[in-house]
Amino acid sequence: MNLEDLAAIHAAYIAGLIDGEGTITLTRKHRNENRQLAVTISSTERNLLEFVKETLGVGKITRIRNRGAQHQAD
């Protein structure tokens, strides 16, 4: 997707999501690889994540397993 094609309202909304619930990092899967940009949004709202993925045309949605009772919402 060309960023110029992204509607200003969508760009502002996604920027707010990243600012509020997200992180921007450089990661690499293997020690000898170049680093890659990773933008994550920690949200349990699948519809929201699908909107971001469809709007930007990139990304993947993954599930994180709870590791114990201390990580679960009350």
PQR file of N, CA, C, O and H, with PARSE charges and radii, in Angstrom:
ATOM      1  N   MET A   1       0.836  -1.178   0.000 -0.4000 1.5000
ATOM      2  CA  MET A   1       0.000   0.000   0.000 -0.0000 2.0000
ATOM      3  C   MET A   1       0.879   1.239   0.000  0.5500 1.7000
ATOM      4  O   MET A   1       1.895   1.303   0.691 -0.5500 1.4000
ATOM      5  N   ASN A   2       0.476   2.192  -0.768 -0.4000 1.5000
ATOM      6  CA  ASN A   2       1.127   3.487  -0.793 -0.0000 2.0000
ATOM      7  C   ASN A   2       0.561   4.316   0.363  0.5500 1.7000
ATOM      8  O   ASN A   2      -0.655   4.459   0.488 -0.5500 1.4000
ATOM      9  H   ASN A   2      -0.350   2.140  -1.330  0.4000 1.0000
ATOM     10  N   LEU A   3       1.434   4.855   1.199 -0.4000 1.5000
ATOM     11  CA  LEU A   3       0.963   5.615   2.350 -0.0000 2.0000
ATOM     12  C   LEU A   3       0.161   6.844   1.958  0.5500 1.7000
ATOM     13  O   LEU A   3      -0.652   7.327   2.747 -0.5500 1.4000
ATOM     14  H   LEU A   3       2.421   4.738   1.097  0.4000 1.0000
ATOM     15  N   GLU A   4       0.372   7.350   0.770 -0.4000 1.5000
ATOM     16  CA  GLU A   4      -0.400   8.491   0.305 -0.0000 2.0000
ATOM     17  C   GLU A   4      -1.860   8.120   0.094  0.5500 1.7000
ATOM     18  O   GLU A   4      -2.734   8.985   0.153 -0.5500 1.4000
ATOM     19  H   GLU A   4       1.032   6.958   0.130  0.4000 1.0000
ATOM     20  N   ASP A   5      -2.134   6.832  -0.152 -0.4000 1.5000
ATOM     21  CA  ASP A   5      -3.501   6.374  -0.367 -0.0000 2.0000
ATOM     22  C   ASP A   5      -4.249   6.160   0.945  0.5500 1.7000
ATOM     23  O   ASP A   5      -5.475   6.049   0.941 -0.5500 1.4000
ATOM     24  H   ASP A   5      -1.424   6.129  -0.200  0.4000 1.0000
ATOM     25  N   LEU A   6      -3.546   6.101   2.050 -0.4000 1.5000
ATOM     26  CA  LEU A   6      -4.162   5.878   3.354 -0.0000 2.0000
ATOM     27  C   LEU A   6      -4.897   7.147   3.791  0.5500 1.7000
ATOM     28  O   LEU A   6      -4.305   8.222   3.882 -0.5500 1.4000
ATOM     29  H   LEU A   6      -2.550   6.191   2.054  0.4000 1.0000
ATOM     30  N   ALA A   7      -6.166   7.006   4.052 -0.4000 1.5000
ATOM     31  CA  ALA A   7      -6.961   8.167   4.466 -0.0000 2.0000
ATOM     32  C   ALA A   7      -6.392   8.732   5.763  0.5500 1.7000
ATOM     33  O   ALA A   7      -5.964   7.985   6.643 -0.5500 1.4000
ATOM     34  H   ALA A   7      -6.647   6.133   3.978  0.4000 1.0000
ATOM     35  N   ALA A   8      -6.394  10.056   5.869 -0.4000 1.5000
ATOM     36  CA  ALA A   8      -5.837  10.714   7.056 -0.0000 2.0000
ATOM     37  C   ALA A   8      -6.526  10.248   8.324  0.5500 1.7000
ATOM     38  O   ALA A   8      -5.874  10.094   9.357 -0.5500 1.4000
ATOM     39  H   ALA A   8      -6.742  10.663   5.154  0.4000 1.0000
ATOM     40  N   ILE A   9      -7.823  10.020   8.268 -0.4000 1.5000
ATOM     41  CA  ILE A   9      -8.554   9.581   9.461 -0.0000 2.0000
ATOM     42  C   ILE A   9      -8.119   8.183   9.881  0.5500 1.7000
ATOM     43  O   ILE A   9      -8.004   7.906  11.074 -0.5500 1.4000
ATOM     44  H   ILE A   9      -8.352  10.144   7.429  0.4000 1.0000
ATOM     45  N   HIS A  10      -7.873   7.297   8.914 -0.4000 1.5000
ATOM     46  CA  HIS A  10      -7.404   5.944   9.228 -0.0000 2.0000
ATOM     47  C   HIS A  10      -5.978   5.984   9.767  0.5500 1.7000
ATOM     48  O   HIS A  10      -5.647   5.268  10.711 -0.5500 1.4000
ATOM     49  H   HIS A  10      -7.966   7.522   7.944  0.4000 1.0000
ATOM     50  N   ALA A  11      -5.149   6.810   9.175 -0.4000 1.5000
ATOM     51  CA  ALA A  11      -3.762   6.928   9.636 -0.0000 2.0000
ATOM     52  C   ALA A  11      -3.725   7.430  11.074  0.5500 1.7000
ATOM     53  O   ALA A  11      -2.956   6.922  11.890 -0.5500 1.4000
ATOM     54  H   ALA A  11      -5.419   7.392   8.408  0.4000 1.0000
ATOM     55  N   ALA A  12      -4.554   8.427  11.391 -0.4000 1.5000
ATOM     56  CA  ALA A  12      -4.589   8.961  12.745 -0.0000 2.0000
ATOM     57  C   ALA A  12      -5.107   7.926  13.730  0.5500 1.7000
ATOM     58  O   ALA A  12      -4.587   7.819  14.841 -0.5500 1.4000
ATOM     59  H   ALA A  12      -5.179   8.840  10.729  0.4000 1.0000
ATOM     60  N   TYR A  13      -6.114   7.169  13.348 -0.4000 1.5000
ATOM     61  CA  TYR A  13      -6.689   6.149  14.220 -0.0000 2.0000
ATOM     62  C   TYR A  13      -5.666   5.050  14.521  0.5500 1.7000
ATOM     63  O   TYR A  13      -5.498   4.650  15.674 -0.5500 1.4000
ATOM     64  H   TYR A  13      -6.536   7.256  12.446  0.4000 1.0000
ATOM     65  N   ILE A  14      -4.993   4.569  13.488 -0.4000 1.5000
ATOM     66  CA  ILE A  14      -3.989   3.518  13.668 -0.0000 2.0000
ATOM     67  C   ILE A  14      -2.802   4.038  14.479  0.5500 1.7000
ATOM     68  O   ILE A  14      -2.260   3.313  15.314 -0.5500 1.4000
ATOM     69  H   ILE A  14      -5.129   4.893  12.552  0.4000 1.0000
ATOM     70  N   ALA A  15      -2.399   5.273  14.243 -0.4000 1.5000
ATOM     71  CA  ALA A  15      -1.313   5.859  15.036 -0.0000 2.0000
ATOM     72  C   ALA A  15      -1.708   5.922  16.511  0.5500 1.7000
ATOM     73  O   ALA A  15      -0.879   5.668  17.385 -0.5500 1.4000
ATOM     74  H   ALA A  15      -2.839   5.862  13.565  0.4000 1.0000
ATOM     75  N   GLY A  16      -2.957   6.256  16.790 -0.4000 1.5000
ATOM     76  CA  GLY A  16      -3.436   6.281  18.166 -0.0000 2.0000
ATOM     77  C   GLY A  16      -3.430   4.912  18.804  0.5500 1.7000
ATOM     78  O   GLY A  16      -3.101   4.777  19.983 -0.5500 1.4000
ATOM     79  H   GLY A  16      -3.630   6.462  16.080  0.4000 1.0000
ATOM     80  N   LEU A  17      -3.794   3.881  18.031 -0.4000 1.5000
ATOM     81  CA  LEU A  17      -3.752   2.508  18.545 -0.0000 2.0000
ATOM     82  C   LEU A  17      -2.327   2.103  18.906  0.5500 1.7000
ATOM     83  O   LEU A  17      -2.084   1.517  19.961 -0.5500 1.4000
ATOM     84  H   LEU A  17      -4.061   3.991  17.074  0.4000 1.0000
ATOM     85  N   ILE A  18      -1.399   2.419  18.025 -0.4000 1.5000
ATOM     86  CA  ILE A  18       0.005   2.065  18.276 -0.0000 2.0000
ATOM     87  C   ILE A  18       0.529   2.837  19.483  0.5500 1.7000
ATOM     88  O   ILE A  18       1.245   2.280  20.315 -0.5500 1.4000
ATOM     89  H   ILE A  18      -1.596   2.895  17.168  0.4000 1.0000
ATOM     90  N   ASP A  19       0.178   4.102  19.578 -0.4000 1.5000
ATOM     91  CA  ASP A  19       0.628   4.923  20.703 -0.0000 2.0000
ATOM     92  C   ASP A  19       0.048   4.414  22.018  0.5500 1.7000
ATOM     93  O   ASP A  19       0.749   4.391  23.030 -0.5500 1.4000
ATOM     94  H   ASP A  19      -0.404   4.555  18.902  0.4000 1.0000
ATOM     95  N   GLY A  20      -1.214   4.008  22.019 -0.4000 1.5000
ATOM     96  CA  GLY A  20      -1.868   3.585  23.247 -0.0000 2.0000
ATOM     97  C   GLY A  20      -1.640   2.144  23.635  0.5500 1.7000
ATOM     98  O   GLY A  20      -1.442   1.844  24.813 -0.5500 1.4000
ATOM     99  H   GLY A  20      -1.783   4.027  21.196  0.4000 1.0000
ATOM    100  N   GLU A  21      -1.665   1.235  22.658 -0.4000 1.5000
ATOM    101  CA  GLU A  21      -1.598  -0.190  22.953 -0.0000 2.0000
ATOM    102  C   GLU A  21      -0.483  -0.908  22.198  0.5500 1.7000
ATOM    103  O   GLU A  21      -0.452  -2.139  22.180 -0.5500 1.4000
ATOM    104  H   GLU A  21      -1.825   1.479  21.702  0.4000 1.0000
ATOM    105  N   GLY A  22       0.416  -0.180  21.585 -0.4000 1.5000
ATOM    106  CA  GLY A  22       1.378  -0.832  20.721 -0.0000 2.0000
ATOM    107  C   GLY A  22       2.823  -0.570  21.066  0.5500 1.7000
ATOM    108  O   GLY A  22       3.150   0.186  21.980 -0.5500 1.4000
ATOM    109  H   GLY A  22       0.390   0.820  21.599  0.4000 1.0000
ATOM    110  N   THR A  23       3.680  -1.227  20.294 -0.4000 1.5000
ATOM    111  CA  THR A  23       5.121  -1.023  20.394 -0.0000 2.0000
ATOM    112  C   THR A  23       5.709  -1.035  18.987  0.5500 1.7000
ATOM    113  O   THR A  23       5.158  -1.640  18.068 -0.5500 1.4000
ATOM    114  H   THR A  23       3.414  -1.841  19.551  0.4000 1.0000
ATOM    115  N   ILE A  24       6.831  -0.358  18.846 -0.4000 1.5000
ATOM    116  CA  ILE A  24       7.591  -0.368  17.596 -0.0000 2.0000
ATOM    117  C   ILE A  24       8.999  -0.795  17.963  0.5500 1.7000
ATOM    118  O   ILE A  24       9.666  -0.132  18.756 -0.5500 1.4000
ATOM    119  H   ILE A  24       7.279   0.133  19.593  0.4000 1.0000
ATOM    120  N   THR A  25       9.453  -1.900  17.389 -0.4000 1.5000
ATOM    121  CA  THR A  25      10.766  -2.446  17.733 -0.0000 2.0000
ATOM    122  C   THR A  25      11.492  -2.926  16.481  0.5500 1.7000
ATOM    123  O   THR A  25      10.895  -3.089  15.416 -0.5500 1.4000
ATOM    124  H   THR A  25       8.910  -2.438  16.744  0.4000 1.0000
ATOM    125  N   LEU A  26      12.786  -3.147  16.635 -0.4000 1.5000
ATOM    126  CA  LEU A  26      13.575  -3.834  15.619 -0.0000 2.0000
ATOM    127  C   LEU A  26      13.845  -5.236  16.145  0.5500 1.7000
ATOM    128  O   LEU A  26      14.364  -5.400  17.249 -0.5500 1.4000
ATOM    129  H   LEU A  26      13.271  -3.015  17.500  0.4000 1.0000
ATOM    130  N   THR A  27      13.498  -6.236  15.367 -0.4000 1.5000
ATOM    131  CA  THR A  27      13.672  -7.623  15.805 -0.0000 2.0000
ATOM    132  C   THR A  27      14.382  -8.420  14.732  0.5500 1.7000
ATOM    133  O   THR A  27      14.489  -7.994  13.582 -0.5500 1.4000
ATOM    134  H   THR A  27      13.077  -6.103  14.470  0.4000 1.0000
ATOM    135  N   ARG A  28      14.857  -9.568  15.124 -0.4000 1.5000
ATOM    136  CA  ARG A  28      15.376 -10.535  14.151 -0.0000 2.0000
ATOM    137  C   ARG A  28      15.072 -11.925  14.664  0.5500 1.7000
ATOM    138  O   ARG A  28      15.128 -12.186  15.866 -0.5500 1.4000
ATOM    139  H   ARG A  28      14.770  -9.914  16.059  0.4000 1.0000
ATOM    140  N   LYS A  29      14.752 -12.811  13.747 -0.4000 1.5000
ATOM    141  CA  LYS A  29      14.376 -14.172  14.115 -0.0000 2.0000
ATOM    142  C   LYS A  29      15.591 -15.035  14.410  0.5500 1.7000
ATOM    143  O   LYS A  29      15.536 -15.921  15.263 -0.5500 1.4000
ATOM    144  H   LYS A  29      14.706 -12.600  12.771  0.4000 1.0000
ATOM    145  N   HIS A  30      16.681 -14.781  13.711 -0.4000 1.5000
ATOM    146  CA  HIS A  30      17.905 -15.562  13.885 -0.0000 2.0000
ATOM    147  C   HIS A  30      19.084 -14.610  14.068  0.5500 1.7000
ATOM    148  O   HIS A  30      19.072 -13.487  13.565 -0.5500 1.4000
ATOM    149  H   HIS A  30      16.725 -14.061  13.019  0.4000 1.0000
ATOM    150  N   ARG A  31      20.069 -15.059  14.772 -0.4000 1.5000
ATOM    151  CA  ARG A  31      21.209 -14.222  15.144 -0.0000 2.0000
ATOM    152  C   ARG A  31      21.910 -13.591  13.941  0.5500 1.7000
ATOM    153  O   ARG A  31      22.354 -12.446  14.025 -0.5500 1.4000
ATOM    154  H   ARG A  31      20.079 -15.971  15.181  0.4000 1.0000
ATOM    155  N   ASN A  32      22.015 -14.304  12.838 -0.4000 1.5000
ATOM    156  CA  ASN A  32      22.777 -13.803  11.687 -0.0000 2.0000
ATOM    157  C   ASN A  32      21.922 -13.032  10.675  0.5500 1.7000
ATOM    158  O   ASN A  32      22.422 -12.677   9.607 -0.5500 1.4000
ATOM    159  H   ASN A  32      21.654 -15.234  12.770  0.4000 1.0000
ATOM    160  N   GLU A  33      20.659 -12.766  10.977 -0.4000 1.5000
ATOM    161  CA  GLU A  33      19.792 -12.036  10.054 -0.0000 2.0000
ATOM    162  C   GLU A  33      19.817 -10.540  10.334  0.5500 1.7000
ATOM    163  O   GLU A  33      20.155 -10.104  11.434 -0.5500 1.4000
ATOM    164  H   GLU A  33      20.252 -13.054  11.844  0.4000 1.0000
ATOM    165  N   ASN A  34      19.455  -9.765   9.323 -0.4000 1.5000
ATOM    166  CA  ASN A  34      19.275  -8.330   9.528 -0.0000 2.0000
ATOM    167  C   ASN A  34      18.027  -8.088  10.363  0.5500 1.7000
ATOM    168  O   ASN A  34      17.116  -8.916  10.395 -0.5500 1.4000
ATOM    169  H   ASN A  34      19.180 -10.119   8.429  0.4000 1.0000
ATOM    170  N   ARG A  35      17.997  -6.968  11.024 -0.4000 1.5000
ATOM    171  CA  ARG A  35      16.836  -6.636  11.842 -0.0000 2.0000
ATOM    172  C   ARG A  35      15.678  -6.181  10.960  0.5500 1.7000
ATOM    173  O   ARG A  35      15.873  -5.633   9.875 -0.5500 1.4000
ATOM    174  H   ARG A  35      18.737  -6.296  10.999  0.4000 1.0000
ATOM    175  N   GLN A  36      14.472  -6.424  11.456 -0.4000 1.5000
ATOM    176  CA  GLN A  36      13.256  -6.031  10.757 -0.0000 2.0000
ATOM    177  C   GLN A  36      12.409  -5.179  11.679  0.5500 1.7000
ATOM    178  O   GLN A  36      12.416  -5.361  12.897 -0.5500 1.4000
ATOM    179  H   GLN A  36      14.313  -6.869  12.337  0.4000 1.0000
ATOM    180  N   LEU A  37      11.685  -4.256  11.092 -0.4000 1.5000
ATOM    181  CA  LEU A  37      10.771  -3.428  11.856 -0.0000 2.0000
ATOM    182  C   LEU A  37       9.555  -4.255  12.245  0.5500 1.7000
ATOM    183  O   LEU A  37       8.975  -4.949  11.410 -0.5500 1.4000
ATOM    184  H   LEU A  37      11.679  -4.108  10.103  0.4000 1.0000
ATOM    185  N   ALA A  38       9.170  -4.179  13.515 -0.4000 1.5000
ATOM    186  CA  ALA A  38       7.970  -4.864  13.988 -0.0000 2.0000
ATOM    187  C   ALA A  38       7.097  -3.866  14.728  0.5500 1.7000
ATOM    188  O   ALA A  38       7.544  -3.204  15.665 -0.5500 1.4000
ATOM    189  H   ALA A  38       9.641  -3.616  14.194  0.4000 1.0000
ATOM    190  N   VAL A  39       5.863  -3.767  14.301 -0.4000 1.5000
ATOM    191  CA  VAL A  39       4.880  -2.925  14.971 -0.0000 2.0000
ATOM    192  C   VAL A  39       3.821  -3.863  15.531  0.5500 1.7000
ATOM    193  O   VAL A  39       3.225  -4.644  14.789 -0.5500 1.4000
ATOM    194  H   VAL A  39       5.499  -4.304  13.540  0.4000 1.0000
ATOM    195  N   THR A  40       3.584  -3.790  16.834 -0.4000 1.5000
ATOM    196  CA  THR A  40       2.607  -4.667  17.460 -0.0000 2.0000
ATOM    197  C   THR A  40       1.532  -3.838  18.150  0.5500 1.7000
ATOM    198  O   THR A  40       1.789  -2.747  18.658 -0.5500 1.4000
ATOM    199  H   THR A  40       4.068  -3.156  17.437  0.4000 1.0000
ATOM    200  N   ILE A  41       0.332  -4.384  18.153 -0.4000 1.5000
ATOM    201  CA  ILE A  41      -0.783  -3.788  18.879 -0.0000 2.0000
ATOM    202  C   ILE A  41      -1.339  -4.876  19.780  0.5500 1.7000
ATOM    203  O   ILE A  41      -1.821  -5.901  19.299 -0.5500 1.4000
ATOM    204  H   ILE A  41       0.124  -5.270  17.740  0.4000 1.0000
ATOM    205  N   SER A  42      -1.273  -4.657  21.078 -0.4000 1.5000
ATOM    206  CA  SER A  42      -1.741  -5.643  22.050 -0.0000 2.0000
ATOM    207  C   SER A  42      -3.211  -5.391  22.340  0.5500 1.7000
ATOM    208  O   SER A  42      -3.560  -4.607  23.223 -0.5500 1.4000
ATOM    209  H   SER A  42      -0.881  -3.824  21.469  0.4000 1.0000
ATOM    210  N   SER A  43      -4.058  -6.059  21.592 -0.4000 1.5000
ATOM    211  CA  SER A  43      -5.498  -5.891  21.759 -0.0000 2.0000
ATOM    212  C   SER A  43      -6.159  -7.256  21.655  0.5500 1.7000
ATOM    213  O   SER A  43      -5.697  -8.123  20.914 -0.5500 1.4000
ATOM    214  H   SER A  43      -3.775  -6.695  20.874  0.4000 1.0000
ATOM    215  N   THR A  44      -7.234  -7.441  22.393 -0.4000 1.5000
ATOM    216  CA  THR A  44      -7.987  -8.691  22.315 -0.0000 2.0000
ATOM    217  C   THR A  44      -9.180  -8.559  21.375  0.5500 1.7000
ATOM    218  O   THR A  44      -9.932  -9.516  21.187 -0.5500 1.4000
ATOM    219  H   THR A  44      -7.610  -6.737  22.995  0.4000 1.0000
ATOM    220  N   GLU A  45      -9.354  -7.394  20.792 -0.4000 1.5000
ATOM    221  CA  GLU A  45     -10.466  -7.153  19.871 -0.0000 2.0000
ATOM    222  C   GLU A  45     -10.053  -7.547  18.452  0.5500 1.7000
ATOM    223  O   GLU A  45      -9.386  -6.783  17.754 -0.5500 1.4000
ATOM    224  H   GLU A  45      -8.743  -6.617  20.945  0.4000 1.0000
ATOM    225  N   ARG A  46     -10.455  -8.737  18.040 -0.4000 1.5000
ATOM    226  CA  ARG A  46     -10.053  -9.246  16.734 -0.0000 2.0000
ATOM    227  C   ARG A  46     -10.536  -8.343  15.591  0.5500 1.7000
ATOM    228  O   ARG A  46      -9.805  -8.125  14.625 -0.5500 1.4000
ATOM    229  H   ARG A  46     -10.997  -9.358  18.607  0.4000 1.0000
ATOM    230  N   ASN A  47     -11.754  -7.824  15.697 -0.4000 1.5000
ATOM    231  CA  ASN A  47     -12.268  -6.945  14.636 -0.0000 2.0000
ATOM    232  C   ASN A  47     -11.379  -5.726  14.439  0.5500 1.7000
ATOM    233  O   ASN A  47     -11.152  -5.288  13.311 -0.5500 1.4000
ATOM    234  H   ASN A  47     -12.348  -8.002  16.482  0.4000 1.0000
ATOM    235  N   LEU A  48     -10.885  -5.187  15.528 -0.4000 1.5000
ATOM    236  CA  LEU A  48      -9.994  -4.031  15.464 -0.0000 2.0000
ATOM    237  C   LEU A  48      -8.694  -4.399  14.750  0.5500 1.7000
ATOM    238  O   LEU A  48      -8.225  -3.659  13.884 -0.5500 1.4000
ATOM    239  H   LEU A  48     -11.070  -5.543  16.444  0.4000 1.0000
ATOM    240  N   LEU A  49      -8.119  -5.535  15.112 -0.4000 1.5000
ATOM    241  CA  LEU A  49      -6.870  -5.969  14.496 -0.0000 2.0000
ATOM    242  C   LEU A  49      -7.059  -6.286  13.015  0.5500 1.7000
ATOM    243  O   LEU A  49      -6.181  -6.001  12.200 -0.5500 1.4000
ATOM    244  H   LEU A  49      -8.500  -6.136  15.815  0.4000 1.0000
ATOM    245  N   GLU A  50      -8.205  -6.877  12.665 -0.4000 1.5000
ATOM    246  CA  GLU A  50      -8.483  -7.157  11.255 -0.0000 2.0000
ATOM    247  C   GLU A  50      -8.643  -5.858  10.459  0.5500 1.7000
ATOM    248  O   GLU A  50      -8.219  -5.784   9.305 -0.5500 1.4000
ATOM    249  H   GLU A  50      -8.918  -7.108  13.326  0.4000 1.0000
ATOM    250  N   PHE A  51      -9.246  -4.845  11.062 -0.4000 1.5000
ATOM    251  CA  PHE A  51      -9.367  -3.541  10.404 -0.0000 2.0000
ATOM    252  C   PHE A  51      -7.987  -2.976  10.083  0.5500 1.7000
ATOM    253  O   PHE A  51      -7.748  -2.499   8.973 -0.5500 1.4000
ATOM    254  H   PHE A  51      -9.591  -4.905  11.999  0.4000 1.0000
ATOM    255  N   VAL A  52      -7.085  -3.031  11.053 -0.4000 1.5000
ATOM    256  CA  VAL A  52      -5.734  -2.504  10.844 -0.0000 2.0000
ATOM    257  C   VAL A  52      -5.034  -3.283   9.735  0.5500 1.7000
ATOM    258  O   VAL A  52      -4.421  -2.690   8.847 -0.5500 1.4000
ATOM    259  H   VAL A  52      -7.279  -3.418  11.955  0.4000 1.0000
ATOM    260  N   LYS A  53      -5.123  -4.598   9.786 -0.4000 1.5000
ATOM    261  CA  LYS A  53      -4.463  -5.446   8.780 -0.0000 2.0000
ATOM    262  C   LYS A  53      -5.020  -5.174   7.382  0.5500 1.7000
ATOM    263  O   LYS A  53      -4.260  -5.039   6.423 -0.5500 1.4000
ATOM    264  H   LYS A  53      -5.621  -5.079  10.508  0.4000 1.0000
ATOM    265  N   GLU A  54      -6.333  -5.096   7.269 -0.4000 1.5000
ATOM    266  CA  GLU A  54      -6.952  -4.850   5.959 -0.0000 2.0000
ATOM    267  C   GLU A  54      -6.658  -3.438   5.452  0.5500 1.7000
ATOM    268  O   GLU A  54      -6.438  -3.239   4.258 -0.5500 1.4000
ATOM    269  H   GLU A  54      -6.950  -5.206   8.047  0.4000 1.0000
ATOM    270  N   THR A  55      -6.654  -2.470   6.350 -0.4000 1.5000
ATOM    271  CA  THR A  55      -6.403  -1.079   5.944 -0.0000 2.0000
ATOM    272  C   THR A  55      -4.973  -0.906   5.448  0.5500 1.7000
ATOM    273  O   THR A  55      -4.739  -0.236   4.443 -0.5500 1.4000
ATOM    274  H   THR A  55      -6.833  -2.632   7.320  0.4000 1.0000
ATOM    275  N   LEU A  56      -4.009  -1.512   6.156 -0.4000 1.5000
ATOM    276  CA  LEU A  56      -2.605  -1.366   5.775 -0.0000 2.0000
ATOM    277  C   LEU A  56      -2.188  -2.357   4.700  0.5500 1.7000
ATOM    278  O   LEU A  56      -1.236  -2.104   3.963 -0.5500 1.4000
ATOM    279  H   LEU A  56      -4.198  -2.056   6.973  0.4000 1.0000
ATOM    280  N   GLY A  57      -2.888  -3.478   4.600 -0.4000 1.5000
ATOM    281  CA  GLY A  57      -2.548  -4.487   3.598 -0.0000 2.0000
ATOM    282  C   GLY A  57      -1.346  -5.330   3.964  0.5500 1.7000
ATOM    283  O   GLY A  57      -0.786  -6.010   3.104 -0.5500 1.4000
ATOM    284  H   GLY A  57      -3.662  -3.683   5.199  0.4000 1.0000
ATOM    285  N   VAL A  58      -0.936  -5.303   5.227 -0.4000 1.5000
ATOM    286  CA  VAL A  58       0.202  -6.108   5.696 -0.0000 2.0000
ATOM    287  C   VAL A  58      -0.066  -6.572   7.116  0.5500 1.7000
ATOM    288  O   VAL A  58      -0.954  -6.062   7.799 -0.5500 1.4000
ATOM    289  H   VAL A  58      -1.391  -4.751   5.926  0.4000 1.0000
ATOM    290  N   GLY A  59       0.714  -7.543   7.543 -0.4000 1.5000
ATOM    291  CA  GLY A  59       0.670  -7.966   8.933 -0.0000 2.0000
ATOM    292  C   GLY A  59       0.075  -9.336   9.121  0.5500 1.7000
ATOM    293  O   GLY A  59      -0.398  -9.966   8.174 -0.5500 1.4000
ATOM    294  H   GLY A  59       1.436  -7.957   6.988  0.4000 1.0000
ATOM    295  N   LYS A  60       0.105  -9.791  10.367 -0.4000 1.5000
ATOM    296  CA  LYS A  60      -0.543 -11.040  10.725 -0.0000 2.0000
ATOM    297  C   LYS A  60      -1.034 -10.925  12.161  0.5500 1.7000
ATOM    298  O   LYS A  60      -0.480 -10.186  12.975 -0.5500 1.4000
ATOM    299  H   LYS A  60       0.489  -9.280  11.135  0.4000 1.0000
ATOM    300  N   ILE A  61      -2.066 -11.664  12.438 -0.4000 1.5000
ATOM    301  CA  ILE A  61      -2.680 -11.649  13.764 -0.0000 2.0000
ATOM    302  C   ILE A  61      -2.341 -12.975  14.433  0.5500 1.7000
ATOM    303  O   ILE A  61      -2.590 -14.047  13.882 -0.5500 1.4000
ATOM    304  H   ILE A  61      -2.516 -12.264  11.777  0.4000 1.0000
ATOM    305  N   THR A  62      -1.774 -12.884  15.619 -0.4000 1.5000
ATOM    306  CA  THR A  62      -1.411 -14.089  16.357 -0.0000 2.0000
ATOM    307  C   THR A  62      -2.065 -14.069  17.732  0.5500 1.7000
ATOM    308  O   THR A  62      -2.411 -13.011  18.258 -0.5500 1.4000
ATOM    309  H   THR A  62      -1.572 -12.013  16.067  0.4000 1.0000
ATOM    310  N   ARG A  63      -2.226 -15.243  18.293 -0.4000 1.5000
ATOM    311  CA  ARG A  63      -2.772 -15.378  19.645 -0.0000 2.0000
ATOM    312  C   ARG A  63      -1.631 -15.687  20.594  0.5500 1.7000
ATOM    313  O   ARG A  63      -0.713 -16.441  20.268 -0.5500 1.4000
ATOM    314  H   ARG A  63      -1.945 -16.102  17.865  0.4000 1.0000
ATOM    315  N   ILE A  64      -1.704 -15.096  21.763 -0.4000 1.5000
ATOM    316  CA  ILE A  64      -0.735 -15.371  22.819 -0.0000 2.0000
ATOM    317  C   ILE A  64      -1.450 -16.174  23.892  0.5500 1.7000
ATOM    318  O   ILE A  64      -2.522 -15.784  24.356 -0.5500 1.4000
ATOM    319  H   ILE A  64      -2.449 -14.484  22.028  0.4000 1.0000
ATOM    320  N   ARG A  65      -0.862 -17.290  24.287 -0.4000 1.5000
ATOM    321  CA  ARG A  65      -1.465 -18.120  25.330 -0.0000 2.0000
ATOM    322  C   ARG A  65      -1.182 -17.539  26.705  0.5500 1.7000
ATOM    323  O   ARG A  65      -0.081 -17.055  26.968 -0.5500 1.4000
ATOM    324  H   ARG A  65       0.009 -17.607  23.911  0.4000 1.0000
ATOM    325  N   ASN A  66      -2.174 -17.587  27.577 -0.4000 1.5000
ATOM    326  CA  ASN A  66      -1.951 -17.207  28.973 -0.0000 2.0000
ATOM    327  C   ASN A  66      -1.051 -18.249  29.615  0.5500 1.7000
ATOM    328  O   ASN A  66      -1.253 -19.448  29.425 -0.5500 1.4000
ATOM    329  H   ASN A  66      -3.068 -17.980  27.364  0.4000 1.0000
ATOM    330  N   ARG A  67      -0.075 -17.808  30.359 -0.4000 1.5000
ATOM    331  CA  ARG A  67       0.873 -18.712  30.956 -0.0000 2.0000
ATOM    332  C   ARG A  67       0.499 -19.119  32.374  0.5500 1.7000
ATOM    333  O   ARG A  67       1.046 -20.091  32.894 -0.5500 1.4000
ATOM    334  H   ARG A  67       0.089 -16.833  30.513  0.4000 1.0000
ATOM    335  N   GLY A  68      -0.395 -18.419  32.995 -0.4000 1.5000
ATOM    336  CA  GLY A  68      -0.773 -18.775  34.356 -0.0000 2.0000
ATOM    337  C   GLY A  68      -1.889 -17.875  34.857  0.5500 1.7000
ATOM    338  O   GLY A  68      -2.275 -16.916  34.188 -0.5500 1.4000
ATOM    339  H   GLY A  68      -0.839 -17.629  32.572  0.4000 1.0000
ATOM    340  N   ALA A  69      -2.404 -18.192  36.039 -0.4000 1.5000
ATOM    341  CA  ALA A  69      -3.519 -17.448  36.608 -0.0000 2.0000
ATOM    342  C   ALA A  69      -3.181 -15.986  36.822  0.5500 1.7000
ATOM    343  O   ALA A  69      -4.063 -15.134  36.716 -0.5500 1.4000
ATOM    344  H   ALA A  69      -2.090 -18.971  36.582  0.4000 1.0000
ATOM    345  N   GLN A  70      -1.922 -15.669  37.121 -0.4000 1.5000
ATOM    346  CA  GLN A  70      -1.535 -14.280  37.369 -0.0000 2.0000
ATOM    347  C   GLN A  70      -1.652 -13.411  36.123  0.5500 1.7000
ATOM    348  O   GLN A  70      -1.659 -12.186  36.239 -0.5500 1.4000
ATOM    349  H   GLN A  70      -1.206 -16.361  37.208  0.4000 1.0000
ATOM    350  N   HIS A  71      -1.746 -14.006  34.936 -0.4000 1.5000
ATOM    351  CA  HIS A  71      -1.837 -13.248  33.693 -0.0000 2.0000
ATOM    352  C   HIS A  71      -3.264 -13.083  33.203  0.5500 1.7000
ATOM    353  O   HIS A  71      -3.490 -12.404  32.201 -0.5500 1.4000
ATOM    354  H   HIS A  71      -1.740 -15.001  34.842  0.4000 1.0000
ATOM    355  N   GLN A  72      -4.223 -13.678  33.873 -0.4000 1.5000
ATOM    356  CA  GLN A  72      -5.604 -13.618  33.429 -0.0000 2.0000
ATOM    357  C   GLN A  72      -6.328 -12.445  34.062  0.5500 1.7000
ATOM    358  O   GLN A  72      -6.060 -12.064  35.201 -0.5500 1.4000
ATOM    359  H   GLN A  72      -4.040 -14.229  34.687  0.4000 1.0000
ATOM    360  N   ALA A  73      -7.255 -11.880  33.293 -0.4000 1.5000
ATOM    361  CA  ALA A  73      -8.038 -10.746  33.808 -0.0000 2.0000
ATOM    362  C   ALA A  73      -8.972 -11.224  34.910  0.5500 1.7000
ATOM    363  O   ALA A  73      -9.449 -12.359  34.898 -0.5500 1.4000
ATOM    364  H   ALA A  73      -7.473 -12.190  32.367  0.4000 1.0000
ATOM    365  N   ASP A  74      -9.218 -10.342  35.853 -0.4000 1.5000
ATOM    366  CA  ASP A  74     -10.134 -10.673  36.955 -0.0000 2.0000
ATOM    367  C   ASP A  74     -11.572 -10.534  36.557  0.5500 1.7000
ATOM    368  O   ASP A  74     -12.464 -10.776  37.370 -0.5500 1.4000
ATOM    369  H   ASP A  74      -8.830  -9.420  35.863  0.4000 1.0000
TER
END
